[in-house]
């Protein structure tokens, strides 16, 4: 840029640039580095989410490598056509050393992964920005050991970035209705008071973050429901499900993000069909049936940016050679676009993320 261009115009131009270009431009001058590293610029750049590239992170564990689970990841361009463009992100060392790693979720371009710490005394979460190759490892509080296996108790956790402060937060469920929260701005864990009914939560399962809310599948006695956590007010809420969802088999319902709403996938008998529900947000949250997929033995594991189902298919034509395929299911043509193929029936995990500057200027570290 010419020195003749006013600096505030330069700032406006840079605010429209992709993350990889901005990381390179930090080396141009001290003034540009100071601007790009500032929390104000990072916050303003994150607000332009609609202009940033969106990706799908596809991950799965391979239990046959060196007797430990190894997390494999691949990123795909996330748009209508879904081209076969992909790249393999470089996993940070903090993720590679995790035992049984898994992806908790993604929020505003950051991913949260979770696994056992190598010393087996506790668990560890890792906040990771693939776009700028930055990560921060967070040691989980010690919640005791399982009385049967004597292994450390693994908490149920959720992750999200507050859309107001851009502060990453990790929420951990220790037991029943007791929760703890970690905020990156403080680098500490603290107890989190709740307004939930005491000692009613029997199961806390997979979580999804959408805008300012983290959602979990929850069991309350014999009923299923949805629990939400507001990242801004740090308050909880229980959301009732339709009777056909609340009273069904707890293992045939899953939650996911569909565009900017919460989706619930309900599987039929023997997984011969999948019904997709979407939550309508208003004065009273309700759920509406969107569509039904009648392809048998396929699981919906997520959706593309524009709401196209992403599914896993297990081929067992040869009893000795199972193959699991990750496919994009086009509802109009009922045609599958294959993304990944793995031997044996591995479980795929699909998370969407976009490029972001969050964690820029931080050194890779461990937060205690």
SEKESE-215431 format. One record per residue: x, y, z of N, C-alpha, C in turn; residue in one letter. Coordinates in steps of 0.02 Angstrom, whole numbers, plus 50000, padded with zeros to 5 digits. Atoms other than C-alpha are relative to their C-alpha. Layout:
SEKESE-215431
XYZXYZXYZa;...
END
This chain:
SEKESE-215431
500424994050000500005000050000500435006250000x;499624993950003500585017649965499945003950065x;500024995849942501045029350105499505005749992x;500474994750013499845041450022499294998250023x;500675002349978498355030950079499945000950075x;500084999049928497715036450251499974993250036x;499945006449964497995023250384499324996950013x;500665003049986496135021350424499714996749938x;500225003450062495835016950241500384993449993x;499625006250001497245004150250499684994950048x;500315004549951496404996950405499364997049972x;500625002550028494734995550315500134994849946x;499835004950053495554986550168500234993550032x;499755006149969496474974350281499454996250036x;500555003349965494884970750376499604995549954x;500365004150049494204963050215500434994349973x;499555005050027495704951850184499944993450037x;500025006549966495814933150222500554999450053x;499555000949943496724926850376500724998849978x;499325001850020498224919450285500385006149974x;499684994050024498584936050199500195004650058x;499864995749943498474945550363500594997550041x;499435002849964499694933750447500655001949965x;499404998150038500944937450309500125007550005x;499934992749999500614956250314500265002650066x;499724997949935501134956850497500755001349995x;499284999250009502924956150432500185006249959x;499864994350043502744971650323500275005950040x;499794994249960502884984850458499764999150072x;500215000249930502744987550645499295002650008x;500674997149994501184998050619499474994849980x;500485005150021500304984150523499974994350050x;499995005449951500844970850649499615002150062x;500354997549941500224981550793499245000249989x;500714999750016498554984150705499694993149998x;500295006650010498264966050655499984996050065x;499985003749936498754959550828499525002850052x;500414996849949497594971450919499334996450008x;500645003449986496044964251002499435003349963x;500534996450035494984977750920499954997749927x;500005002150070495524972650744499764992849994x;500205007150003495324954050781499244999450009x;500725000249989493564957250848499625002549939x;500334997350059493094967950697500044995149942x;499915004850055493794954950577499544994050009x;500425005849987492824940950661499265001449986x;500704998250014491194950550634499844999249926x;500115000850072491434948550446499994992549982x;500005007350008491044929950459499744997949931x;500305002050064490014929850299500505000449942x;499514999450053491554934450198500584995150007x;499455004549988492704921350273499854993049972x;500115006850025492964904050195499754995350055x;500265005049953491984890150280500254993149979x;499725006750012492684872550298499644994950043x;500205005649959492194855650363500624996450023x;499455004049974493424846950477499734993050010x;500195007049994493244828250457500544996350038x;499505003549959494094817850590499754993150019x;500165006749976494154799750644500614997250035x;499455003049962495194788950759500184993249970x;499755006550024496274774350704500284996250060x;499785003649940496424761850849500554995049986x;499515005250018497694751150755500715002749993x;499344997050007499154763250757500355000450068x;499594999849940500444760250893499594999150064x;500425001749943499084753651009499645005950031x;500354994149976498424771351034499555002649945x;500434996850050497054781250950500375006049971x;499694994450034497734793350821499465003849963x;500514995950032496654807750763500225002149931x;499874997850069496614810250575499495005449983x;500444994550017495884826350507500105002149927x;499974997350068495484833350336499485005649995x;500454994450007494694849950289499745000449928x;500324999350065493464852150145499685006849994x;500374993950013492794867850065499264998650011x;500705001249979491014869750131499545004849962x;500464995850037489824876650000499484995849965x;500565003550033488364872149887500234994049959x;499795005250047489304862049757500424994750034x;499575004649963490494853949880500534996949956x;499485002750043492014852249767500484995650040x;499535004549967493324839049804500665003650014x;499404996349980494554851849871500104998950075x;499885001549930495364847050034500745000850016x;499315000049977496944848450137500024997050069x;499915003149934497624839950291500345005050046x;499694995249955497924852250434500534996750043x;499475002449957499474850550539499775000150073x;500225000449931498964844450711500555002650046x;499494997749952499854853450854500244994350044x;499715005249958500974843350968499564998450060x;500435001049942499764845851112499424995249984x;500535004650020498434836351014500294993049987x;499695006550015499624822550956500144995950063x;499825003749940500064818251135499384997950041x;500605002049965498244816151190499874992549991x;500225006950003497624798751230499255000049987x;500705000250020495944794751147499745007049984x;500234993250015495754812151069499345000149963x;500624999050036494084818351007499875007549993x;500174993050010493384834650940499375001650038x;500584998049961492204843051063499535004249957x;500404995750041491614856450943500415005749971x;499674994250029492024872150846499575006150010x;500364993849989491564890250875500435005849976x;499674994050026492054905950779500724998649977x;499355001750028493524897150697500474996450045x;499595003949953494234888850853499694993150008x;500225006849986494144870150883500234998150070x;499825002649934494144861751052500044992449996x;499905007349998494854844151069500114997850072x;499995002549931494834833151222500284992950001x;499735006749992495764817851281500364999350067x;499645001249938496754810051422500705003049996x;499324997549996498364818351477500484994150000x;499545005750005499894807451442500174996750067x;499835003149936500204804751628499414996250031x;500595003649979498434797451645499725002350067x;500264997649936498124807651802499405004649991x;500564995650012496874819451722499885000449925x;500164998950070496114825051558500245006949979x;499754993750026496624839351445499585002049940x;500334997250058495724850551322500515004349962x;499554995950042496604859351177499585004749958x;500304995050044496004875451097500475001049941x;499575000250059496634875450918499715004249944x;500194996150059496574887850774500404997349941x;499625002850057497044878050616500245005249950x;499834995050050497104893850511500675003250012x;499374996749983498574901450605500474995350038x;499585005249967499254885250683500195002050071x;499894998349930499054891050862499564995450043x;500385004349954498504880251009500175001650072x;499904999249928498294881551197499714993950034x;500225005949963498194866051306499755002050068x;500334998349937497044867051456499924993750041x;500085005749955497214854651599499325000350034x;500655000449968495524848951662500084999250075x;499985001249928495154849351849499974992550014x;500015007049980495364832851940499334998550033x;500675001549977493644825151967499974993350036x;499995006549968494184809052053500094994449950x;499915005850043494304791451984499384995750000x;500565004750005493044778751924500114994250049x;499905005349950492764766052064500134993149970x;499935006650031492784751551940500664999349963x;499395000450041494234755451822500595003650033x;499504995949966495194767351937500325005149952x;499774994850046495434778751785499685006750020x;500294993449985495144797551803499315000749968x;500674998950026493314802251782500045005049942x;500014995750058493034809751611499365004250001x;500604995849998491854824651621499705001049931x;500324997950062490594829351489500135007449991x;499814993050008491144845751414499685003049937x;500234996250058490534859051294500465005949990x;499544994650016491454873151208499665005149955x;500254994750042491044889951133500385006550012x;499684993449994491724907451103499445005150008x;500504994949987490714921751176499995004949942x;500024995650058490114932151027500095007450017x;499924993049980490224948351128500725001650017x;499324998749976491944946851209500544996249961x;499535004550035492754933851092500424995950048x;499655003949948493254924551250499804992749994x;500165007150002493364905551226499844997450070x;500225002849936492474895751363499894992549993x;500115007249997492474877351411499574998750062x;500465001749945491034870651518500064992550012x;499915007149982491294854251611499474998050051x;500495002849954489954843851696500364994850044x;499635004449955490714835551849499564994350026x;500465005049976489224826451923499315003150009x;500694997649994487334828251919499945006949971x;500104993250025486984846851905500575004750018x;499434995849982488714852951956500445001249939x;499614998050059489714862451825500585004550020x;499444995449994491374871351809500115003149931x;499884996550063491904884051677500715002749998x;499344997150012493584889151605499935005549949x;499984994550048493834905951520500725001549983x;499314998750021495384909551418500265006650026x;499794993449977495414927651474500294999850071x;499745000649932495704922351655500514994450007x;499555005849995496614905951622499854995650060x;500175003749939495684898151769499334996649993x;500645003349991494284886151811499645002950061x;500394997949943492874891351927499334996350000x;500655003249995491254883951991499475004249965x;500514996550038489724888251889499324998550031x;500665001249971488074890451981499484998849946x;500525001550048486534883551893499325000850032x;500694999949977484664885151905499644993649981x;500285006350021484414867151852499734996050059x;500245004349946483404854551954500564995650026x;499445003949973484654846152072499894992549993x;499975007350001485124827952046499484996949953x;500475002950048483964825351897500354998049935x;499665001650063485224824751755500344993350006x;499715006749997485634806551723500504998749944x;499545000950056486564808251559500105006549963x;499834994050038487454822351469500434997849942x;499685002950057487944818151293500305005349954x;499674995950050488584826151133499755007250002x;500184992949998488614845251126500095003249932x;499954996050060488384857850986499975007450020x;500024992849986488754876550989499735003649939x;500324996050052487684888650888499945007150025x;500014992949981487974907350901500205000650074x;499844998749930487884911451088499834994150046x;500245005649959487234894451148500394993649987x;499775006950003487984877451186499404995650017x;500555004749988486714863251174500274993150014x;499845007049986486804845851248499374995749995x;500525004949989485744830251236500024998050073x;500035001349928485154826751414499464994950014x;500515004549974484234812851503499785002550068x;500294998449936483074817751644499534994350019x;500375006049983482464801851725499874996049936x;500155004150059481554792851582499875004249938x;500144995750056481424807851467500655003149973x;499454996450031482624815851343499805007349992x;500134992950010482764834651331500645003249975x;499434996150022483954848151271500185005150054x;499774994949953484994858651390500435005049962x;499614994850033485684875251332500395004150052x;499604995649958487044886451404500145006349960x;499914993550032487104904951362500715002450015x;499304998049991488924910051333500075007250024x;499974993049978488504928251369499785000750073x;500264999349932487424927251526500234994450046x;499775005949962488174910351581499434996950041x;500595003049968486444903551621499784993949960x;500235006250030485654886551585499245000349989x;500725000750013483954881951514499874992949974x;500225006550025483034865551483499465001149948x;500474999150055482094864251318499644993549988x;500415006150008480664851751303500014997849927x;500045003050066480614839951154499304997449987x;500635003350015479084833251062499984993050030x;500065006549966478414817351142500344994449962x;499705005450039479014806450998500764999950007x;499284999749989480794812351033500174999050073x;499845000249929480734813951222499934993150030x;500155006549969480064796551256500294994149961x;499735005450041481004786551124500644997150028x;499375003149982482564776051131500555005450004x;499504994749994483974787251197500574999549951x;499435000850044485214780151073499835001149927x;500184998950070484244784350914499825007349987x;500094992850010484264803250930500685003350007x;499384996349996485714814850895499875007349982x;500094992950015485934833750882500575002449956x;499504997350046486864844150754499815007249985x;500134993250022486994861550682499774999949928x;500284999550067485914864950530499915007449983x;499954992850014486304881950455500135003550067x;499904996649937486084893150608499504997750053x;500495002649953484854882150702500214993150026x;499885006649971484854866550809499584994849964x;500365005550033484394850450718500044993850043x;500025006549966483874833950794499864994749948x;500095005650046484064817850696499704994250038x;500345005649968482854804050744500034994149952x;499925005950042483224786550679499414995250012x;500545004949994481874773750642500254993350022x;499815006849980481864755350685500534997249954x;499455003150038483454746550631500355005149954x;499664994750039484094763350563499804999849927x;500235000250070483034761450405499795006849975x;500194993350020482574779850403500275005150050x;499774994549957483114796650473499535005949992x;500444994150000481934810850520500395005950028x;499644994149978482704828150534499515005250025x;500404994749969481904840750652500445006250008x;499634993849988482414859050670499645004250052x;500284996049947482164870250820499835007049974x;500224993350016481154886050791500075004250063x;499874995849942481734899950908499515005750001x;500484994549991480414911850974499835000750073x;500214999349930479454915751131499984993250033x;500005006949976479244896951149500354995749948x;499615004150047480534885551070499614993749981x;500355005950023479754871950964500414996749945x;499635003950050480314858650839499534998249942x;500385001450060479734856250660500354994749959x;499715005050045479994841050548500185003249934x;499784997350064481014845750395499934995049944x;500035005050052481214829750295500184993250029x;499845006949981481434810950305500444996949946x;499575003750046482834800750225499894992650013x;500185007049992482354782650193500554995249981x;499445004550016484074775950147500204996250063x;499855003949940484414761650269500744999850017x;499335001349974485964759150376500495005849985x;499584994150008486614776850355499865004750058x;500064995449944486934789250495500165007149977x;499854993050013486834808150479500485002450054x;499504997749952488404815350560500095007549998x;499944992750004488194833550510499675002649938x;500294996750059487644845950378500505004949971x;499584995150032488524856750252499755007050018x;500184993149985488464875750263499295001649979x;500664998550028486864875750160499494994650015x;500515004649976485984861550249499984993349966x;499985006650033486484846450142500244994750050x;499795005149952486574830550249500674996749982x;499375003750006488284822450275499914993650040x;500185006449970488124803950312500574995049996x;499545005650004489124788350347499634993949973x;500285006050030488824772450248500494994350012x;499585005949989489494755250296499864994949946x;500065005250051489804743250152500304993550028x;499765006549975489954725050203499864994549950x;500095005350051489864715750038500464994150013x;499525005249982491404706350094500034999850076x;500045000449927491194700250273500675001350033x;499344999149970493064701450300500295006949988x;499714993650018493274719150235499465005450002x;500494994749992492104732250305500305006649977x;499794993550023492194749450226499505005250023x;500444994549979491494765550300500135005949955x;499954994350044491144779750181499665006150031x;500314993649981490814797950224499765003249936x;500284997750063489634804850093499575006350012x;500474994450002488674820750051499384997549963x;500625002850028486854815850019499595005649969x;500414995150035485954826249888499274997750002x;500685002349987484134825249941499574999949936x;500414999750060483434829849769500144993949954x;499825005550045484394816849666500124993550036x;499835005849958484714804849812500664996949977x;499335002250022486504803949748500515001750053x;499494999049950488004802149862500665002349969x;499334997950018489644811649841500474997650055x;499565003149950491014801849929500565004950019x;499464995749976492204812150038500584995950027x;499485004049968493164799050138499794992749999x;500115007249995493344780150138500514997150048x;499555003249951494074770250283499834992650005x;500115007049986494304751850312499754999250071x;500325001249935493304744950457499525005650016x;500524995149986491804754250530500215005350050x;499814994549956492664769450605499425004950006x;500484994649990491624783650674500305006549975x;499784993550025491774799950579499705005550044x;500254994149965491604816850664500075005949952x;500014994550048491134832150561499845006450037x;500104993549969491304850050621500155005549949x;499884994450045491174866250525500425005350036x;499634994449972492374880550551500195004849945x;499804994950047492944896550469500685002750021x;499354997049983494594905850463499895005750050x;500054994949949494894917350611500695002050024x;499374997649971496264927550694500054998750075x;499995001349928495814921950870500614995750018x;499385002949975497374916450968500625003049966x;499434997050032498474927150855500415003850052x;499554996649953499994933750949500134996150063x;499885004249941499884920051081500504994549983x;499545005650008501234907151104499654993650019x;500285006449980500774888751108500214998750072x;499845000949929500664884651293499504995350032x;500465003949960499824874551428499745004450057x;500314995949948498584883151544499804995450058x;500145004249941498484876051721499435003050041x;
END
